[in-house]
Each structure stands twice: as C-alpha cells, then as structure tokens.
C-alpha cells in the first residue's frame, strides 16, 4: 500500500484570514517503508511573514521572495501524491491549507476521506499522554536532535518514523528475516509430534436423519409470516 506522509509550514493558523502555505514536504511510503522518494518545495506567499510564524520555522519573507508560487508547482505536487492516503500530524490543519491553496488555483480539493491523522491514532493508543510530534518522538526513541526549528520535510521524515511505530512498529517486516528453508522442517516435525500415538477415528456423519428433517419442517410450519416467504411472494 502506498501512502504519503506530509507536513506543511505556513504564515499563520488560518487560511480563511489570508494565511498561506510556504513549504510542503512529502515522504512516499510503501507498506509502511520509506522508499526514498520525496517531494519538497518552498512557496512565495506574496505577503509578509509574521514574526511569530518565522520564529517557528525560520522562513523569512526575504528567503521566500524568489521561490515559486504554489500554482507553479501544484501539478508536480499532485502528480507525486497521486490518489494515495495522506498522513499528517493534526492532519486537519494541513488539509485546510492544502485545499485552500488548491482553491486559489481553481482546482478540486483533496477529499478528506484520504486523510490519516496521526494525532487521532496516538490519542487512541496513548490516551491522556502528550501527543505532540516531539513527545511521540521521545516515546518511540526517534532521534530529533537535529530539529532546531520546524521544517516541512524534516517533520515529515520524523512523522514517517513515528507513524510506523503507531501502526505496528518494528514488528512490521520481521517475517522477512525468517529463514524460510527451516520452516517446512519445523512444521513437519510439529505435525508428527502432535499426531503420534493417536488412535485414528473416522469422521462422524453430519447428514440430518429423516426424523430430524420431519421435526424441522413441523417447526417451520408454526412460524407466522417468515421473511423468506415474503420474498418468495
């Protein structure tokens, strides 16, 4: 199964008040394993960068001024994500900005049925615990020492590791390490030991007797307005 783990950075919290997406990072995963294929882009938001937002991700208006607009990269982005499920942390936030940008391009929104929210997964798995990406990295031993500021691609890479842990962890794929050559021998030995010394017994008959069939028909005749009779009518 192909999935895309992604994260965004923005100028603020609400696209309805004019905030824009300024960075997106996407990680391709197949069967919960990162393939090495990524999509990453910065965008010129055509507006100022509030100080509080810049403190979070470190992206200044000057840095973004020569970057492409979202509309210039949207075709590449949509080609990369395809129709795969999209995994994000507090996914509603990222979907709101992604779909707001698509709306500005007069393009169809990404359907919310594709949304996989790791916050909701973590809430069910660890009720009452801290659910931030930093907290989950600490819980699962994911190294985030190089994360001094938020960054869409870096956070997507961290989230991909956390997502694997939330959905089965390192147990996924362990069967690949099994020596398959030994498996038939082990199975055969188990069967021999399990059956040794047992007396063979023929299978018991399972067909209903004539008396049982007669009693069943008599019981059916007592039922009033059965469903199957309605269908036949």
Rosetta silent file (secondary structure, phi, psi, omega in degrees, C-alpha in Angstrom):
SEQUENCE: XXXXXXXXXXXXXXXXXXXXXXXXXXXXXXXXXXXXXXXXXXXXXXXXXXXXXXXXXXXXXXXXXXXXXXXXXXXXXXXXXXXXXXXXXXXXXXXXXXXXXXXXXXXXXXXXXXXXXXXXXXXXXXXXXXXXXXXXXXXXXXXXXXXXXXXXXXXXXXXXXXXXXXXXXXXXXXXXXXXXXXXXXXXXXXXXXXXXXXXXXXXXXXXXXXXXXXXXXXXXXXXXXXXXXXXXX
SCORE:     score description
SCORE:     0.000 S_00000001
   1 L     0.000  129.861  178.799    0.000    0.000    0.000 S_00000001
   2 E   -92.428  132.288  176.175    1.334    3.408   -0.999 S_00000001
   3 E  -134.837  154.726  176.707    0.920    6.286    1.459 S_00000001
   4 E  -118.328  119.302  173.239    2.233    9.843    1.560 S_00000001
   5 E   -94.308  127.325 -175.667    3.362   11.310    4.883 S_00000001
   6 E  -141.331  163.627  177.100    3.425   15.094    4.632 S_00000001
   7 E  -148.450  155.823  178.843    3.767   18.316    6.585 S_00000001
   8 E  -130.096  156.320  168.054    3.349   21.999    5.803 S_00000001
   9 E  -121.175  146.895 -170.583    4.674   25.294    7.089 S_00000001
  10 E  -139.892  175.091  176.453    2.538   28.420    6.852 S_00000001
  11 L   -85.311   -8.821 -178.142    2.379   32.131    7.597 S_00000001
  12 L  -177.888 -155.615 -170.403   -0.184   31.534   10.352 S_00000001
  13 L  -104.186  -14.694 -170.770   -3.019   29.375   11.584 S_00000001
  14 L  -142.417  112.007  179.240   -5.997   30.084    9.335 S_00000001
  15 H   -65.377  -19.844  179.893   -6.110   30.306    5.529 S_00000001
  16 H   -69.296  -19.297  178.937   -9.518   31.991    5.780 S_00000001
  17 H  -102.838   15.707  175.759   -7.813   35.090    7.192 S_00000001
  18 L   100.283    0.372  177.419   -5.217   35.267    4.428 S_00000001
  19 L   -70.103  149.992 -175.246   -2.541   32.915    5.768 S_00000001
  20 L  -129.406  157.413  172.606   -0.674   30.954    3.112 S_00000001
  21 E   -79.145  135.926  179.374    1.352   27.774    2.803 S_00000001
  22 E  -120.059   -9.796  178.215    5.068   28.467    2.408 S_00000001
  23 E  -157.589  144.864  172.283    6.556   24.948    2.485 S_00000001
  24 E  -140.131  139.922  176.396    5.460   21.361    1.953 S_00000001
  25 E  -131.536  130.368 -176.722    7.398   18.142    2.444 S_00000001
  26 E  -127.359  136.388  178.215    6.121   14.714    1.356 S_00000001
  27 E  -117.955  126.743  176.401    7.575   11.257    2.023 S_00000001
  28 E   -84.974  132.349  174.761    6.497    8.240   -0.019 S_00000001
  29 E  -127.770  138.973  174.673    5.936    5.023    1.938 S_00000001
  30 E  -124.346  121.109 -175.586    5.006    1.615    0.552 S_00000001
  31 L    53.805   43.029  176.879    3.810   -0.954    3.075 S_00000001
  32 L    67.687   18.131  178.309    4.977    1.382    5.866 S_00000001
  33 E  -119.696  126.973  178.294    8.533    1.529    4.491 S_00000001
  34 E   -65.745  132.075 -176.538   10.010    4.802    3.202 S_00000001
  35 E   -90.524  -12.984 -174.664   11.054    4.394   -0.438 S_00000001
  36 E    94.597   -8.248  177.890   13.404    7.369   -0.561 S_00000001
  37 E   -86.296  127.640 -177.721   11.087    9.260   -2.924 S_00000001
  38 E  -135.543  158.705  168.866   10.214   12.737   -1.633 S_00000001
  39 E  -128.018  128.871 -178.901    8.593   15.953   -2.787 S_00000001
  40 E  -142.995  134.682  178.846    9.740   19.207   -1.198 S_00000001
  41 E  -154.749  146.174  168.351    9.074   22.802   -2.152 S_00000001
  42 E  -101.880  152.380 -178.931    9.084   26.328   -0.737 S_00000001
  43 L  -130.699  141.121  171.478    6.489   28.839   -1.938 S_00000001
  44 L   -78.332  117.078 -175.909    6.403   32.605   -2.226 S_00000001
  45 L   -83.341   -4.395 -178.255    3.230   33.547   -0.326 S_00000001
  46 L    56.722   39.390  176.360    3.003   37.048   -1.841 S_00000001
  47 L  -162.528  175.255 -179.499    2.592   38.533    1.627 S_00000001
  48 L   -74.211  166.718  175.784    4.591   39.356    4.755 S_00000001
  49 L  -112.259  112.132  178.201    5.814   36.776    7.259 S_00000001
  50 L   -58.679  145.679 -177.290    4.566   37.386   10.826 S_00000001
  51 H   -59.720  -40.032 -177.677    7.314   37.292   13.428 S_00000001
  52 H   -64.991  -34.840  177.823    5.631   34.546   15.461 S_00000001
  53 H   -71.668  -40.526  179.629    5.458   32.271   12.412 S_00000001
  54 H   -64.455  -33.567  177.917    9.060   32.973   11.446 S_00000001
  55 H   -64.019  -29.624 -178.779   10.178   32.056   14.966 S_00000001
  56 H   -75.504  -50.408 -173.174    8.594   28.619   14.463 S_00000001
  57 H  -112.321  -10.093  176.011   10.017   27.673   11.063 S_00000001
  58 L    75.735   13.002 -178.772   12.703   30.268   10.367 S_00000001
  59 L   -96.859  114.008 -177.585   11.401   31.124    6.891 S_00000001
  60 L   -92.328  161.978  175.914   11.590   34.852    6.223 S_00000001
  61 H   -61.735  -35.675  179.041    9.799   36.854    3.560 S_00000001
  62 H   -65.034  -42.409  179.761   13.203   37.667    2.052 S_00000001
  63 H   -63.515  -38.391 -174.876   14.105   33.968    1.785 S_00000001
  64 H   -84.837   -9.054 -171.490   10.782   33.129    0.140 S_00000001
  65 L   -63.134  -28.919 -179.253   10.730   36.104   -2.225 S_00000001
  66 L  -103.706   12.321  179.883   12.456   34.264   -5.098 S_00000001
  67 L   -87.120  157.487 -179.543   10.654   30.952   -4.597 S_00000001
  68 L   -68.388  154.944  171.743    7.929   29.760   -6.980 S_00000001
  69 L   -73.957  159.456  179.482    4.249   30.377   -6.263 S_00000001
  70 H   -55.738  -41.653 -176.816    2.145   27.373   -5.298 S_00000001
  71 H   -60.792  -26.339 -179.757    0.380   27.460   -8.649 S_00000001
  72 H   -76.514  -20.473 -176.447    3.731   26.934  -10.398 S_00000001
  73 H  -114.473   -2.866 -171.460    4.404   23.673   -8.507 S_00000001
  74 H   -63.259  -36.642 -179.367    0.901   22.318   -7.978 S_00000001
  75 H   -63.308  -42.227  178.546    0.992   19.963  -10.982 S_00000001
  76 H   -65.156  -40.883  179.278    4.190   18.340   -9.720 S_00000001
  77 H   -62.250  -48.819 -178.224    2.760   18.046   -6.219 S_00000001
  78 H   -64.952  -34.473  177.145   -0.476   16.416   -7.362 S_00000001
  79 H   -65.699  -36.253 -178.913    1.439   14.021   -9.583 S_00000001
  80 H   -71.534  -46.355 -175.649    3.550   12.956   -6.625 S_00000001
  81 H   -76.442  -23.449  178.789    0.733   12.389   -4.128 S_00000001
  82 L    54.252 -136.954  177.808   -1.499   10.706   -6.723 S_00000001
  83 L  -109.796   22.242 -176.780   -4.576    9.158   -5.129 S_00000001
  84 L   -74.687  154.850  170.564   -2.717    7.772   -2.094 S_00000001
  85 E   -59.263  145.800 -177.283   -3.833    8.253    1.514 S_00000001
  86 E  -115.200  118.785 -175.616   -2.221   11.357    3.052 S_00000001
  87 E  -101.560  128.436  178.230   -0.781   11.036    6.564 S_00000001
  88 E  -149.588  159.833  179.032   -0.194   14.134    8.692 S_00000001
  89 L   -93.936  120.616 -167.415    0.048   15.139   12.341 S_00000001
  90 L    57.620   58.430 -167.259   -3.059   17.134   13.237 S_00000001
  91 H   -60.618  -28.569 -179.511   -3.996   16.480    9.629 S_00000001
  92 H   -57.632  -37.625  178.837   -6.995   18.825    9.549 S_00000001
  93 H   -61.710  -50.975 -176.703   -4.637   21.812    9.734 S_00000001
  94 H   -67.467  -38.123  177.800   -2.506   20.674    6.786 S_00000001
  95 H   -64.775  -38.368  178.686   -5.531   19.650    4.712 S_00000001
  96 H   -59.315  -44.839 -178.988   -7.127   23.081    5.285 S_00000001
  97 H   -71.925  -40.761  179.070   -4.073   24.851    3.898 S_00000001
  98 H   -60.606  -46.479 -178.492   -3.552   22.390    1.047 S_00000001
  99 H   -71.940  -29.555  175.257   -7.159   22.708   -0.083 S_00000001
 100 H   -65.399  -41.651  178.442   -7.129   26.489    0.364 S_00000001
 101 H   -66.151  -39.684  177.512   -4.152   26.716   -1.975 S_00000001
 102 H   -63.210  -37.614  178.708   -5.876   24.406   -4.465 S_00000001
 103 H   -63.952  -40.131  177.798   -8.964   26.614   -4.317 S_00000001
 104 H   -63.289  -26.492  177.013   -6.855   29.676   -5.169 S_00000001
 105 L   -89.046    3.771 -177.246   -5.676   27.728   -8.227 S_00000001
 106 L    57.200   44.484  179.292   -9.316   26.918   -9.052 S_00000001
 107 L  -119.035  159.112 -177.042   -8.565   23.230   -8.647 S_00000001
 108 L   -67.110  141.078  179.317  -10.519   20.441   -6.963 S_00000001
 109 L   -70.753  155.024  172.888   -9.913   19.910   -3.248 S_00000001
 110 L   -76.534  127.690 -176.064   -8.268   16.775   -1.909 S_00000001
 111 L   -64.446  136.062 -177.947  -11.019   14.593   -0.461 S_00000001
 112 H   -68.665  -14.558  176.861  -10.971   14.360    3.331 S_00000001
 113 H   -67.433  -15.361  178.056  -11.559   10.604    3.120 S_00000001
 114 H   -85.930   -4.412 -173.284   -7.879   10.347    2.204 S_00000001
 115 E   -79.215  129.199  172.711   -6.833   11.957    5.481 S_00000001
 116 E  -120.373  113.823 -174.390   -4.950    9.892    8.070 S_00000001
 117 E  -102.043  112.504 -178.854   -4.415   11.866   11.295 S_00000001
 118 H   -69.873  -22.527  174.456   -1.606   10.555   13.498 S_00000001
 119 H   -63.065  -44.058 -179.925   -2.854   12.682   16.408 S_00000001
 120 H   -66.953  -38.236  176.995   -6.089   10.684   16.428 S_00000001
 121 H   -63.207  -45.581 -179.078   -4.186    7.394   16.157 S_00000001
 122 H   -65.955  -35.759 -179.935   -1.923    8.401   19.045 S_00000001
 123 H   -62.222  -39.655  179.099   -4.901    9.566   21.132 S_00000001
 124 H   -73.427  -35.713 -176.686   -6.478    6.110   20.896 S_00000001
 125 H   -81.181  -31.725 -177.215   -3.209    4.281   21.513 S_00000001
 126 L  -132.095   66.367 -177.676   -1.939    6.518   24.334 S_00000001
 127 L   -60.033  134.503  178.721   -4.971    8.161   25.995 S_00000001
 128 L    85.299   -9.045 -178.605   -4.036   11.004   28.300 S_00000001
 129 L   -88.104  165.210  175.160   -0.444   11.212   27.033 S_00000001
 130 L   -68.922  138.696 -171.664    1.202   14.154   25.278 S_00000001
 131 L  -116.010    6.532  179.107    0.511   13.959   21.547 S_00000001
 132 L   -66.311  160.692  178.231    2.918   16.469   20.024 S_00000001
 133 H   -61.299  -40.022  177.543    5.381   15.212   17.425 S_00000001
 134 H   -59.839  -45.012 -178.394    8.238   15.922   19.850 S_00000001
 135 H   -64.298  -39.921 -179.531    6.541   13.892   22.591 S_00000001
 136 H   -71.423  -35.069  174.601    5.901   10.954   20.268 S_00000001
 137 H   -60.986  -43.183  178.103    9.490   11.032   19.005 S_00000001
 138 H   -63.412  -44.933 -179.103   10.642   10.813   22.627 S_00000001
 139 H   -58.878  -41.587 -174.069    8.216    7.974   23.391 S_00000001
 140 H  -100.046    7.004  176.548    9.388    5.903   20.431 S_00000001
 141 L    70.210   29.193  177.476   13.070    6.793   20.532 S_00000001
 142 L   -85.132  123.084 -176.396   13.055    8.683   17.222 S_00000001
 143 L   -69.474  119.515  177.788   16.121   10.939   17.053 S_00000001
 144 L  -125.063   23.986 -176.274   15.100   14.579   16.668 S_00000001
 145 L   -64.090  -23.395 -179.172   18.316   16.174   17.921 S_00000001
 146 L   -88.655    4.845 -178.053   18.780   17.894   14.537 S_00000001
 147 L   -96.279   91.129  178.598   15.373   19.577   14.760 S_00000001
 148 L   -90.311  -29.991  173.943   16.096   23.108   15.946 S_00000001
 149 L  -136.709  164.096  175.005   13.120   24.612   14.090 S_00000001
 150 L   -66.772  142.678  174.547   10.074   23.223   12.346 S_00000001
 151 L  -150.394  136.023 -171.676   10.637   22.239    8.732 S_00000001
 152 H   -61.792  -46.478 -178.014    8.117   20.520    6.487 S_00000001
 153 H   -71.210  -42.952  178.096   10.405   17.855    5.045 S_00000001
 154 H   -61.114  -45.733 -179.352   12.225   17.197    8.324 S_00000001
 155 H   -66.055  -34.548  176.621    8.963   16.930   10.244 S_00000001
 156 H   -66.065  -38.416  177.921    7.536   14.601    7.586 S_00000001
 157 H   -64.919  -42.249  177.379   10.605   12.378    7.926 S_00000001
 158 H   -65.507  -42.974 -178.631   10.199   12.263   11.721 S_00000001
 159 H   -64.676  -35.783  178.289    6.482   11.647   11.415 S_00000001
 160 H   -58.863  -41.062  178.476    7.053    8.756    8.996 S_00000001
 161 H   -68.255  -41.575  178.000    9.110    7.006   11.687 S_00000001
 162 H   -64.192  -40.491 -179.325    6.512    7.757   14.352 S_00000001
 163 H   -60.656  -41.208  176.464    3.721    6.535   12.060 S_00000001
 164 H   -58.601  -43.819 -179.356    5.438    3.176   11.649 S_00000001
 165 H   -67.201  -39.525 -179.392    5.592    2.831   15.436 S_00000001
 166 H   -66.629  -25.342 -174.423    1.976    3.882   15.885 S_00000001
 167 L  -112.502   26.739  175.412    0.797    1.294   13.370 S_00000001
 168 L   134.692  -18.778  174.039    2.784   -1.748   14.430 S_00000001
 169 H    68.215 -156.581 -174.933    6.325   -0.587   14.948 S_00000001
 170 H   -72.345   -5.731  175.082    9.417   -2.522   14.074 S_00000001
 171 H   -66.063  -25.624  178.829    7.445   -5.774   14.173 S_00000001
 172 L   -64.017  127.992  176.320    6.350   -4.939   10.633 S_00000001
 173 L    85.962   -1.095  179.710    8.523   -6.835    8.189 S_00000001
 174 H   -63.792  -26.011  179.713   10.244   -9.060   10.759 S_00000001
 175 H   -62.817  -18.236  179.035    8.990  -12.062    8.834 S_00000001
 176 H   -69.325  -21.038 -178.352   11.484  -11.092    6.114 S_00000001
 177 H   -88.730   -4.881 -178.589   14.291  -12.135    8.450 S_00000001
 178 L   -72.963  138.582  176.195   12.927  -15.653    8.953 S_00000001
 179 L   -78.730  101.359 -174.423   14.943  -18.484    7.375 S_00000001
 180 H   -65.737  -24.421 -178.725   12.302  -19.940    5.090 S_00000001
 181 H   -65.453  -26.330 -178.780   14.365  -23.053    4.414 S_00000001
 182 H   -86.792  -16.013 -173.837   13.831  -24.167    8.011 S_00000001
 183 H   -61.908  -47.103 -178.380   10.101  -23.541    8.035 S_00000001
 184 H   -61.651  -36.533 -179.604    8.903  -26.757    6.315 S_00000001
 185 H   -65.177  -45.042 -178.994   11.032  -28.898    8.631 S_00000001
 186 H   -62.695  -41.649 -178.717    9.685  -27.199   11.737 S_00000001
 187 H   -66.413  -43.009 -178.461    6.094  -27.538   10.547 S_00000001
 188 H   -63.395  -43.586  179.448    6.522  -31.178    9.603 S_00000001
 189 H   -61.213  -41.943 -179.239    8.081  -32.040   12.974 S_00000001
 190 H   -61.904  -40.896 -179.589    5.256  -30.296   14.800 S_00000001
 191 H   -66.219  -42.869 -179.540    2.646  -32.292   12.895 S_00000001
 192 H   -62.099  -45.490 -179.729    4.377  -35.604   13.541 S_00000001
 193 H   -64.222  -39.974 -176.701    4.676  -34.951   17.274 S_00000001
 194 H   -68.002  -28.718 -175.085    1.090  -33.778   17.519 S_00000001
 195 H  -101.828   -9.452 -176.389   -0.322  -36.899   15.833 S_00000001
 196 L   -63.696  134.454  174.844    1.999  -39.546   17.249 S_00000001
 197 L    80.024    0.731 -179.132    0.231  -42.231   19.330 S_00000001
 198 L   -88.160  141.506  178.002   -3.274  -41.038   18.499 S_00000001
 199 L   -78.371  132.141  179.170   -5.967  -43.528   17.511 S_00000001
 200 L   -72.935  130.694  177.902   -7.447  -42.931   14.080 S_00000001
 201 L  -125.008  130.146  178.817  -11.168  -42.217   14.208 S_00000001
 202 L   -67.097  155.095  179.951  -13.372  -41.995   11.121 S_00000001
 203 L   -64.040  141.648  177.834  -15.320  -38.784   10.553 S_00000001
 204 L   -75.796  142.950  177.370  -18.756  -38.654   12.156 S_00000001
 205 L   -67.284  141.751 -177.524  -21.743  -38.451    9.777 S_00000001
 206 L  -117.851   -0.236 -179.481  -23.257  -34.967    9.617 S_00000001
 207 L   -73.673  140.856  177.993  -26.333  -35.517    7.439 S_00000001
 208 L   -70.190  144.109  178.096  -29.717  -34.941    9.140 S_00000001
 209 L   -78.408  167.704  178.550  -31.864  -38.035    9.699 S_00000001
 210 H   -61.438  -36.491  179.542  -35.384  -38.381    8.253 S_00000001
 211 H   -67.292  -41.549  179.522  -36.829  -37.790   11.724 S_00000001
 212 H   -64.669  -39.837  178.655  -34.795  -34.613   12.189 S_00000001
 213 H   -64.274  -40.272  179.872  -35.896  -33.279    8.816 S_00000001
 214 H   -64.502  -42.208  179.409  -39.555  -34.006    9.686 S_00000001
 215 H   -66.042  -36.914  179.131  -39.280  -32.201   13.033 S_00000001
 216 H   -65.422  -43.572 -179.880  -37.627  -29.227   11.348 S_00000001
 217 H   -64.511  -35.991  178.034  -40.402  -28.947    8.770 S_00000001
 218 H   -65.964  -38.291  178.579  -43.024  -29.122   11.522 S_00000001
 219 H   -66.796  -44.436 -179.815  -41.297  -26.282   13.378 S_00000001
 220 H   -59.376  -35.743 -178.314  -41.060  -24.116   10.242 S_00000001
 221 H   -66.099  -20.524 -179.567  -44.810  -24.580    9.685 S_00000001
 222 L   -82.787  -13.786 -177.132  -45.527  -22.898   13.038 S_00000001
 223 L   -75.204  137.971 -179.044  -43.766  -19.638   12.056 S_00000001
 224 L  -100.028  125.252  175.961  -46.023  -16.731   11.144 S_00000001
 225 L    51.218   57.440  179.714  -45.156  -14.588    8.130 S_00000001
 226 L   -66.347  153.062 -175.651  -41.452  -15.600    7.834 S_00000001
 227 H   -60.530  -43.242 -176.296  -39.140  -13.222    5.947 S_00000001
 228 H   -65.052  -27.793  178.367  -38.202  -15.765    3.286 S_00000001
 229 H   -70.479  -35.482  177.853  -41.889  -16.345    2.492 S_00000001
 230 H   -62.680  -42.231  179.836  -42.361  -12.622    1.855 S_00000001
 231 H   -63.362  -38.197 -179.769  -39.530  -12.617   -0.625 S_00000001
 232 H   -66.831  -33.892  179.523  -40.993  -15.582   -2.462 S_00000001
 233 L   -71.035    0.000    0.000  -44.333  -13.821   -2.728 S_00000001
